[in-house]
Each structure stands twice: as C-alpha cells, then as structure tokens.
C-alpha cells in the first residue's frame, strides 16, 4: 500500500484538528497529507518555517500545503497555504508529527502481513504480523528482522541479521524532551536486492518509502538511512554509511567504509572509493576519493605533492 493510500486509510488531516498542539494557533486552515520539510518530495506537506530566509522558497513550493511559522512571518505566507503560528515552529511541528505518527501506526496495524507462498522465512527470523508485504521467492535469513512498513519485492535475499524498517535517526523535542522522531513512511526493496549480514535499512521519516532498487547488493554492516533512494544494480561495500535523503543513481559503486552526507546526490555509474567521505553531489560517472572526497585524479596529484613524489 502506498503512503497516499495509507494516509487515506488513516483519515483526512486538517491543520485545524491540531489547533493548540505544541502551542500552535491556526490562522488559516488547510488539508495536508504528511508532515515534512520544504525539501520533502511528497505532495501535501505541512512544514515548519522559522526564518525569513526560506520564505520565498516556501511560497513557491508546489508540494507545500501548510506551514507552522512565527507571528512575524504569518502575514507574508502565500494565500494558497494553510497557516499556523507558534513561538517555536520546529517544536510545534514535532508535536504534530508525533500525533500524526500515532494515527498512521494505527492504520498500519490494520494491514495484516502478507507473505507469498513461495517465500522462505527462516525459523529464527522475525517478521512483523502487520504492515509487511513479502513477494515471491524472497528469502529471509537467520535472525533477520522485517518490521512494519516494509515491502520486499520478488527475489529479495536477506542474509543473517539484516534488519528492514528500523527507525531512522532524527532527533526532535516531543512533550518537552529529546526523542527520536517517529517514522511515518516505509521501506521498499526492489526485485533481486541482496543484503549481507547485519545490514540495516531505515523507514522513511515523513512518508513515502526508503527505496533500494532492483539487483542492488549491500555488504556486511551497511547502514541505509531514512528516505534514501538507491538506484538499480548499485554495489555498496562493507561498513558504508548512506545518510538520510541520499539519492544514488543506477550502477554506482560505494566503497568500503565510505560515508555519504545527508541529502547528497550520487550520479549513475559514479564510484566512491574506499573510505571516501562524500560531502557534496557527485556527477554521473565520476570517481571521488578521500576525506573530504574530491575527484580521484586530483586526490592522487595532491597525494604525490605532499609525499614529494
């Protein structure tokens, strides 16, 4: 079931229904589908807006349905958008998100897990009794865990200890304390994805799915964070960390112990060499190396220079 269908099952959301939550006051009501940020690539987003710096971006954002902002900015919000004000927009947004998560979790619990008769689930594996879809010829190996919100398409293979649908690391202040924000979205592993021992894939934070494309392979102890979109036939080597909202194109290569910063876009066929720390977008077909990673030949020239070679 798509996030849009899940939202429909949970019931329509209106900003007015959350009046008073986290101290917010609704000035102009509107319907919304998901909480999120201005960059969230989903329709019907309710986002916090605390700074004039992002005002023009918010007013022009096609995916935005409503904002929680400061009283000083409220009158400058485009008339098509719902508006609520709060002294701390981010904190109020986190409270709305937490309440919405409870509603979405209830909708997910109403969806019994479906496992195709040709799938094989090891006796020591754990598959949630609700909110999971497992397709034909899937193998869920020893001690693997498949959590609610996860979809495994045909031919997926999970080796020992893989965990699908874990909570992503997103800190928020909820009810006056620091906590991990609840995930509203899911995970989708495409046809023929194969994950070796102890790989973890996080659910999408605001909605939609963390996606791993068909025939992508991940080595032991890889972490794929919330809202990532990994293309087809990507190779991800051991101990790599793919942080939140990263996009990786088809046929890319992520070397051992590489780290990719939140929101980076890695082009199709790009190569991140061993230990690369990627802090910016990488063009299709490019090879980058180092900490911080730069184009591979530039790195080698620099290395020769400092070695005196």
Secondary structure as GFF3:
##gff-version 3
##sequence-region A 1 309
A	DSSP	alpha_helix	3	10	.	.	.	ID=ss1
A	DSSP	beta_strand	13	14	.	.	.	ID=ss2
A	DSSP	three_ten_helix	15	18	.	.	.	ID=ss3
A	DSSP	three_ten_helix	21	23	.	.	.	ID=ss4
A	DSSP	beta_strand	25	28	.	.	.	ID=ss5
A	DSSP	beta_strand	31	32	.	.	.	ID=ss6
A	DSSP	beta_strand	34	36	.	.	.	ID=ss7
A	DSSP	beta_strand	45	49	.	.	.	ID=ss8
A	DSSP	three_ten_helix	52	54	.	.	.	ID=ss9
A	DSSP	alpha_helix	55	60	.	.	.	ID=ss10
A	DSSP	beta_strand	64	69	.	.	.	ID=ss11
A	DSSP	alpha_helix	71	74	.	.	.	ID=ss12
A	DSSP	beta_strand	82	85	.	.	.	ID=ss13
A	DSSP	alpha_helix	89	109	.	.	.	ID=ss14
A	DSSP	beta_strand	114	115	.	.	.	ID=ss15
A	DSSP	beta_strand	120	121	.	.	.	ID=ss16
A	DSSP	beta_strand	126	127	.	.	.	ID=ss17
A	DSSP	beta_strand	132	134	.	.	.	ID=ss18
A	DSSP	beta_strand	139	140	.	.	.	ID=ss19
A	DSSP	beta_strand	145	146	.	.	.	ID=ss20
A	DSSP	beta_strand	150	152	.	.	.	ID=ss21
A	DSSP	beta_strand	157	158	.	.	.	ID=ss22
A	DSSP	beta_strand	163	166	.	.	.	ID=ss23
A	DSSP	beta_strand	171	174	.	.	.	ID=ss24
A	DSSP	beta_strand	177	180	.	.	.	ID=ss25
A	DSSP	beta_strand	186	189	.	.	.	ID=ss26
A	DSSP	beta_strand	194	195	.	.	.	ID=ss27
A	DSSP	beta_strand	200	202	.	.	.	ID=ss28
A	DSSP	beta_strand	209	212	.	.	.	ID=ss29
A	DSSP	beta_strand	217	218	.	.	.	ID=ss30
A	DSSP	beta_strand	223	224	.	.	.	ID=ss31
A	DSSP	beta_strand	229	230	.	.	.	ID=ss32
A	DSSP	beta_strand	235	236	.	.	.	ID=ss33
A	DSSP	beta_strand	241	242	.	.	.	ID=ss34
A	DSSP	beta_strand	247	248	.	.	.	ID=ss35
A	DSSP	beta_strand	253	254	.	.	.	ID=ss36
A	DSSP	beta_strand	259	260	.	.	.	ID=ss37
A	DSSP	beta_strand	265	266	.	.	.	ID=ss38
A	DSSP	beta_strand	271	272	.	.	.	ID=ss39
A	DSSP	beta_strand	277	278	.	.	.	ID=ss40
A	DSSP	beta_strand	287	289	.	.	.	ID=ss41
A	DSSP	beta_strand	294	295	.	.	.	ID=ss42
A	DSSP	alpha_helix	296	307	.	.	.	ID=ss43
###
